[in-house]
């Protein structure tokens, strides 16, 4: 979503036009005027839908990791 030199409002509209399914429903249910900038919109999207959310994993889980015969280091 790199629209160089475009206003935040245009970038938000363009980004919103690419949303579908759960993301679009989430966007449509946001409170009116709750997004104040493009950076704010992207931050909220990442917080809501990021697959890289931090999860605590016990160190003992790493003992079960095995390298397959066809896997390189």
N, C-alpha and C positions, 0 to 999 in steps of 0.2 A: 504494500500500500504506500508506494512512494510517489506522491504527487508533489513534485518540487515547486515550492513557491505558492501553493494553493492555500487558501484560508482554512482554518480549522473546521469551520462549519461545512465547507465543501468536502473535506476529507472525511468527516463524520458521516455525511450523507452517502458518499460513495462506498464507504466501508459498510454502512448499514444495508446498502443494496446488495451486498454479497452474502448476507446472513441467511440461514435456512434452518428449518426444523427447531430443535431445542434452543439454539442460539437466537433465532428470530423471536421465539416466544419470550425468552428472557429479555431481549431488547424491548419488545413491545410492552412488557410489564414494568419497565423502569418508570419511576416517577418523572413527570414532566419537568424539564429543566434540571434534571439531576446530573447531567453530563455538561461540564463547563468547558472542556477543551478536547482536542483529539487525543492528547496524552492521557487525559482522564478516562476517555472511552477505552483506549487500548489497555490501560491498567485494570479497569473493571472487567474487561473481557478475559484478560489473563487470570485475574483472581478467580473468576467464576468457572472457567473452563480449562485451566492449565492441567495438563496431565503430569506435570512435574511437581505436583504438590509434595511437600516433605512428609514422609512417613517414617516413623521410627521402626527400624529393622534390628532385631536382636543380632548380635555378632555371631551367634551360633548358626544363623542361617547361612553364613558364608562357608561353613564346613560341608554343605551339601552341593556346592558348585563344583561341577566336573567339566573338564575339557573333553570335547568329543574328538573322535579320531580324525575327522576332516576339518577341524577348527585350528586355525593358527593362533599363536599367542597374540 
